[in-house]
Amino acid sequence: MRRNRRALAIAAAATSLVVVPGIAGAQQEPPRSEPLVIDTSLGYLCGEAGPVTLRVTATLPPSAVAGVPIAPKDAGLQVTVPASAFAGLPGAASVAAVTRLDVLPATWTAVQSDPVPLAGSVVLGATVTAPPVTAPPEGDLAFAAGDMTVEITGYAEDGAPTEPPTIGLTCVPDPAETAEFAVVPVQVPTPERGSSPAPGEPGQPDAGGPSAAPPSIAAPPPPECYRLPDVPVEYRAPFCAKVNGRANIAKLDAAVYQPTGLVNITATNLMINKCPEKPPVGCQDALVLPELNGESKYPPAPGSFYAFGFMPATGTMQLTQVGLANVHQWSKLTPIPGQPGEYDGLTTVKVKLSAQILAATVNGVPVPVGPDCRSAAPIDAVFTATYSGSDKYSITKGGPLMGTVTIPPFSGCGADEDLDPILTGLISGPGNYVRLYQGAVCTITGNNVGCPPVEPTDPKYPKP
């Protein structure tokens, strides 16, 4: 079913904001009693691959209440791709695909892991677990399709991946059509009807957690968010995010809070079955660098403790990242049995950090640590996170990353005397637990989803 009403206006707006409130102040119609069943076809232009057709299916509630999330059900994406689009996969007899469609506040992703044979035009697609969407305070809730990417993996007759194994289609809505595919009437809450459920209640994501919905209206990213320069061409997706955390200093029996800083992230597209892990899996790599006033540093972290177990002392430490952090994330393509929406997987972050002591006091008396008191060698840190459970993490939604690090000896400490042995004895050594918490990303290019990035709150360790 093709529709062309308000085509130019809606299609132009959909590339930047693809779930939009309806016309404020419009007269509300009586609420429907039956669910809204969506089955519509939309035209897309995919560069050299030419035009393709996207079929969107979903079932939506008959109406919504302002401020209350609704969850699309039975959602699916199917893309009809012409044979000419597979020219970049020589020798391919069948293909599988990952289709991503921008529908704010999150991307709908359809993972088709079972290859389909090539025979003229091919229909690629699968079902989607569509995220909840919070109804706006004014107007109706309109769903519209924005930009789309299709990552296609080719397989030869014997089942081996082709060379190259993957091609990607980057598609935009055909300006000759409307990208809007559904409108759900929104009712203003009344005392009888009630308002939004409290965080943690059914139908409302936990505040601050990785599943928390981003703002319904995106804003431009701040100037400190930028695409990392000089990275390999396969790292195509630029993001930024806020990060904070806690670190234990084992020898001092103390914990230090790392204030919120900003990191820039550049990630690859999701790859299917061309990962180091045994298939069928999907994986994604990313490069990360903090940004603080033009330097690859995190904000200074002050702390209080007892030196030698009895002497009150304070210290301020600052971490500088050495080079780019490497992130590798993988997950199974099928849910954990009995746990829909949960997938086995693991994220590993490898990073080098230099620790500098900026200031220190003992019994309230400043200690002249000097301008270059830092770890003699970088800290080799490895942080991990699972892809399921209460502590799950993903590159785009964020969550906790955990690891245990060894703090190297210190050097260059002391303006008047050599303080290296004292600080090394107090701080350096193994067994220092670190838990970082990343918020949801701000998408730097495209529709600015999640921008500007918000300060995350770790539900297990609230900000002191």
LUMKOL-117789 format. One record per residue (C-alpha): residue in one letter; x, y, z. Coordinates in steps of 0.05 Angstrom, whole numbers, padded with zeros to 5 digits, always signed. Each point is the difference from the previous one (the first is absolute). Layout:
% residues N
AXYZ ...
% end
This chain:
% residues 464
M+00000+00000+00000 R+00034+00064-00024 R-00019+00068+00026 N+00021+00068-00026 R-00036+00051+00044 R+00045+00055+00028 A+00057-00038-00035 L+00053+00053-00006 A-00009+00029+00070 I-00002-00065+00038 A+00056-00034-00038 A+00047+00059+00010 A-00014+00001+00075 A+00006-00075+00009 T+00075-00001-00015 S+00013+00042+00062 L-00055-00019+00049 V-00041-00062-00013 V-00049-00004+00057 V-00033+00068+00005 P-00058+00027+00039 G-00063+00017-00039 I-00028+00070-00009 A-00005+00034+00067 G-00070+00021+00017 A-00033-00043-00053 Q-00070-00024+00018 Q+00004-00070+00028 E-00042-00054-00031 P-00034-00053+00043 P+00050-00054+00018 R+00000-00064-00041 S-00022-00064+00032 E+00039-00047-00046 P+00076-00004-00007 L+00031+00036-00059 V+00029-00052-00048 I+00055+00027-00045 D+00019-00032-00066 T+00029+00051-00048 S+00053+00004-00054 L+00048+00058-00005 G+00048+00019-00056 Y+00075+00010+00014 L+00060+00022-00041 C+00064-00039+00014 G+00054+00036-00039 E+00029-00041-00057 A-00045-00059+00019 G-00059+00042-00022 P-00071-00001+00028 V-00024-00053+00049 T-00066-00013+00034 L-00007-00005+00076 R-00060-00034+00030 V-00015+00020+00072 T-00048-00040+00043 A-00020+00012+00072 T-00059+00000+00048 L-00009+00062+00042 P-00049+00015+00057 P-00064+00036-00021 S+00021+00061+00040 A+00053+00025+00049 V+00003+00043+00063 A+00048+00059+00002 G+00064-00017+00036 V-00014-00076+00000 P+00042-00046-00044 I-00033-00046-00051 A+00035-00060-00031 P-00011-00019-00073 K-00015-00074-00008 D+00009-00049-00058 A+00048+00048-00033 G+00037-00021-00062 L+00043+00027-00056 Q+00005-00029-00070 V+00043+00031-00055 T-00007-00020-00072 V+00070+00008-00031 P+00013-00004-00075 A+00050-00051-00026 S+00047+00056-00023 A+00013+00018+00073 F+00039-00065+00011 A+00053+00014-00053 G+00050+00013+00056 L-00006-00071+00025 P+00030-00041-00056 G-00016-00074+00002 A-00057+00009+00050 A-00054-00053-00003 S-00038+00024+00061 V-00001+00060+00047 A-00018+00019+00071 A-00011+00071+00025 V-00006+00048+00058 T-00049+00056-00014 R-00001+00063+00043 L-00055+00052-00005 D+00001+00066+00038 V-00064+00006+00040 L+00015+00048+00058 P+00015-00011+00057 A+00038-00062-00022 T+00017-00039-00062 W-00044-00058-00021 T+00047-00057-00018 A-00020-00062-00038 V+00053-00056+00001 Q-00010-00053-00054 S+00051-00054+00017 D-00026-00055-00046 P+00026+00013-00071 V-00050+00005-00057 P+00018-00021-00072 L+00015+00052-00052 A-00052-00001-00055 G-00014+00067-00031 S-00028+00048+00051 V+00009-00024+00072 V-00043+00014+00061 L+00043+00012+00061 G-00029+00010+00069 A-00023-00027+00066 T-00041+00016+00062 V+00020+00058+00045 T-00003+00010+00075 A-00022+00073-00004 P+00018+00043+00060 P-00054+00037+00039 V-00016+00072-00020 T-00025+00053+00049 A-00061+00039-00023 P+00012+00075-00006 P-00035+00049+00047 E-00035+00035-00058 G-00026-00026-00067 D-00001-00070-00026 L+00057-00051-00004 A+00022-00007-00073 F+00046-00056-00023 A+00043+00015-00061 A+00056-00038-00034 G+00067+00035-00005 D+00067-00023-00028 M+00013-00074-00010 T+00062-00044-00006 V+00002-00072-00025 E+00062-00040+00015 I+00001-00060-00047 T+00044-00062+00008 G+00012-00046-00059 Y+00010-00076+00001 A+00027-00044-00056 E-00032-00067-00020 D+00041-00037+00052 G-00024+00047+00055 A+00067+00037+00007 P-00003+00077+00003 T+00016+00036-00065 E+00060+00046-00008 P-00015+00054+00017 P-00050-00030+00048 T-00044+00061+00012 I-00027+00060-00036 G-00041+00057+00029 L-00058+00040-00028 T-00012+00070+00027 C-00071+00021-00016 V-00043+00063+00007 P-00075+00007-00007 D-00024+00014-00071 P-00020+00074+00001 A-00059-00017-00045 E-00034-00036+00058 T-00019+00014+00072 A+00042-00036+00052 E-00055+00004+00053 F-00031-00069+00009 A-00043+00006+00063 V-00034+00050+00046 V-00023-00019+00070 P-00049+00049+00033 V+00026+00026+00067 Q-00047+00015+00058 V+00019+00051+00053 P+00003-00035+00068 T-00054+00016+00050 P-00004-00016+00074 E-00047-00058-00016 R+00044-00027-00055 G+00065+00012+00038 S+00067+00023-00025 S+00066-00034-00016 P+00019-00059+00043 A+00059+00011+00047 P+00069-00024-00022 G+00006-00074+00010 E-00074-00014-00007 P-00025-00041-00059 G+00002+00039-00064 Q+00052+00050+00024 P+00075-00011-00011 D+00044+00007+00061 A+00027+00071+00006 G+00073+00006-00019 G+00008-00072-00022 P+00022-00022-00069 S-00072-00013-00020 A-00022+00071+00018 A-00032+00034-00059 P+00039+00059-00029 P-00033+00068-00009 S-00057+00000-00050 I+00027+00061-00035 A+00073+00001-00020 A+00046+00061+00003 P+00066+00013-00035 P+00060-00035+00032 P+00047+00045+00041 P+00064+00025-00034 E+00044-00049+00040 C-00035-00058-00036 Y+00034-00016-00065 R+00019-00058-00046 L+00067-00028+00020 P+00052+00019-00054 D+00045-00048-00037 V-00038-00064+00016 P-00008-00058-00049 V-00056+00009-00051 E-00042-00057+00028 Y-00011+00041+00064 R-00059+00038-00029 A-00047+00018+00058 P+00021+00059+00044 F-00030+00009+00070 C+00016+00034+00065 A-00021-00018+00071 K+00009+00020+00073 V+00038-00047+00046 N+00013-00002+00075 G+00018-00053+00050 R+00035-00024+00063 A+00068-00029+00014 N+00025-00036+00062 I+00071+00012+00024 A+00014-00066+00034 K+00060+00022+00043 L-00038+00059+00029 D-00065-00038+00008 A-00033+00059-00033 A-00045+00016-00060 V+00006+00059-00047 Y-00058+00027-00041 Q+00018+00018-00073 P-00042+00061-00018 T-00037-00001-00065 G+00041+00011-00063 L-00014-00004-00075 V+00026-00053-00048 N-00003-00001-00076 I-00015-00067-00032 T+00007-00023-00072 A-00030-00068-00014 T-00005-00050-00057 N-00066-00025-00026 L-00027-00063+00031 M+00034-00061-00033 I-00033-00067-00007 N+00041-00065+00002 K+00065+00034-00016 C+00021+00005+00072 P+00055-00035+00040 E-00054-00037+00038 K-00032-00063-00025 P-00062+00015-00043 P-00057+00014+00000 V+00018+00065+00034 G-00001+00075-00014 C+00057+00046+00021 Q+00021+00072-00001 D+00065+00036+00013 A+00011+00071+00024 L+00056+00050+00015 V-00007+00047+00060 L+00036+00063+00022 P-00018+00047+00058 E-00006+00074-00012 L+00014+00054+00052 N+00019+00070-00024 G+00034-00029-00062 E+00039-00053+00038 S-00012-00075+00007 K-00013+00005+00074 Y-00054-00015+00051 P-00020+00053+00052 P+00043+00002+00063 A-00024-00048+00054 P+00008+00022+00073 G+00000-00050+00057 S+00007-00006+00075 F+00033-00057+00039 Y+00044-00018+00059 A+00074-00006-00017 F+00032-00058+00037 G-00068-00016+00029 F-00004+00059+00048 M+00023+00066-00032 P-00055+00040-00035 A+00021+00018-00070 T-00028+00024-00066 G+00023-00007-00071 T-00023+00020-00070 M+00018-00046-00058 Q-00012+00010-00074 L-00001-00053-00054 T+00027+00012-00070 Q-00014-00052-00054 V+00060-00022-00041 G-00024-00013-00071 L-00068-00026-00019 A-00039-00050+00041 N-00021-00062-00039 V-00070-00029+00011 H-00025-00067-00026 Q-00072-00021+00012 W-00033-00064-00022 S-00066-00035+00013 K-00039-00061-00022 L-00053+00011-00052 T-00053-00040+00036 P-00028+00017+00070 I+00018-00038+00063 P-00052-00056+00007 G-00058+00023+00042 Q+00026+00072+00002 P-00027+00039-00060 G+00040+00062-00015 E+00062-00026+00037 Y+00061-00023-00040 D+00064-00033+00022 G+00060+00044-00017 L+00060+00037+00027 T+00033+00068-00008 T+00075+00009+00010 V+00034+00067+00005 K+00076+00006-00002 V+00031+00066+00019 K+00065+00032+00026 L-00006+00054+00053 S+00051+00046+00032 A-00016+00022+00072 Q+00025+00067+00025 I-00005+00025+00072 L-00018+00074-00004 A-00003+00017+00075 A+00003-00033+00068 T-00007+00019+00074 V+00017-00036+00065 N-00034+00024+00064 G-00024+00060-00040 V+00071+00020-00020 P+00014+00004-00075 V+00052-00049-00026 P+00043+00029-00056 V-00007-00057-00050 G+00027+00042-00058 P-00027+00009-00071 D+00019-00067-00028 C-00019-00052+00052 R-00028-00058-00040 S+00002-00075-00011 A+00067-00021-00028 A-00034-00043-00052 P-00071-00001-00029 I-00053-00041+00034 D-00019-00058-00045 A-00075-00006+00014 V-00050-00050-00026 F-00074+00011+00015 T-00056-00049-00018 A-00076-00002+00002 T-00053-00050-00018 Y-00054+00010-00053 S-00056-00025+00045 G-00025+00005+00072 S-00006+00059+00047 D+00072+00022-00015 K-00005-00004-00075 Y+00037+00048-00045 S-00002+00020-00073 I+00041+00051-00038 T-00061+00043-00017 K-00043-00008+00062 G+00057+00000+00050 G+00003-00034+00068 P+00055-00023+00048 L+00070-00023-00019 M+00042-00035+00054 G+00071-00022+00010 T+00058-00006+00049 V+00064+00039-00014 T+00071+00003+00026 I+00025+00070+00017 P+00074+00008-00020 P+00053+00034+00043 F+00001+00076+00000 S+00057+00045-00024 G+00014+00075-00004 C-00034+00012+00067 G+00024+00053+00049 A+00018+00073-00011 D+00049+00003+00059 E+00015-00074+00013 D-00009-00067-00033 L-00070-00024+00016 D+00000-00058-00050 P+00012-00055+00052 I-00054+00027+00047 L-00054+00007-00053 T+00019-00066-00032 G-00005-00034+00067 L-00067+00032+00015 I-00035-00010-00067 S+00035-00046-00050 G-00017-00074-00007 P-00051-00049-00026 G-00073-00015+00016 N-00031+00069-00012 Y-00072-00010-00022 V-00029+00050-00049 R-00072+00008-00022 L-00014+00051-00056 Y-00071+00018-00022 Q-00014+00027-00069 G-00064+00034-00020 A-00039-00007-00064 V+00035+00029-00061 C-00013+00064-00037 T+00000-00014-00076 I+00044+00054-00030 T-00021-00008-00072 G-00070-00014-00026 N-00059+00015+00045 N+00038+00020+00064 V-00035-00054+00041 G+00016+00006+00074 C+00034+00068-00008 P+00027+00033+00040 P+00026-00059+00041 V-00026-00003+00071 E+00037-00015+00064 P-00011-00073+00018 T-00019-00026+00068 D+00024-00069+00021 P-00059-00031+00037 K+00047-00041+00044 Y+00045+00058+00019 P-00036+00068-00001 K+00041+00063-00005 P+00029+00019+00068 
% end
